[in-house]
């Protein structure tokens, strides 16, 4: 599994949605398998970092329900995109007042799966060319996908080190593809 060169560290947080419930032994074994996978990829893995900003790849475990957890991996894109794209099933953009507005790509397959907001519609369409849209659509069946100023985030079922490695690689690939596309289209 090849991750983008910028991913010098995988940062893993344990985020408990309900602090009154202890983390089960299952989580400890998952973290151990993540450490092994990170070692095989020659990346460092740190738990509960004081500062995680600026890392190219950030991973965490989130509690979804009392006994249910998911993996969350975000691959950073710099500078920030100034947009928000989410799979419609996970869309939670809320009613915040921003300068962004709803946009579409004009591709029914993509627009029916993803909702998007951007400040600059033409720049959004240039950055989200056919290759980027195909890649995100390929990710959608396996992961809840979102793209925002933090980068590309994938959410999926809690898995072992191999599943974690695949998720990190897929997020990194998507971020690198979007960054290349944005650079080629001079997206600002």
Secondary structure, DSSP 8 states (H G I E B T S, - for coil): ----TT--EEEEEEE-SSTTS---HHHHHHHHHHHHHHHHTT-EEEES-S--TT-SEEEEEEEEETTEEEEEEEE--SS--SEEEEEGGG---TT---S-EEE--S-HHHHHHEEEEES-HHHHHHHT-HHHHHHHHHHHTTSEEEEETTEEEEEEE---HHHHHHHHHHHHHHHHHHHHHHHHHT--
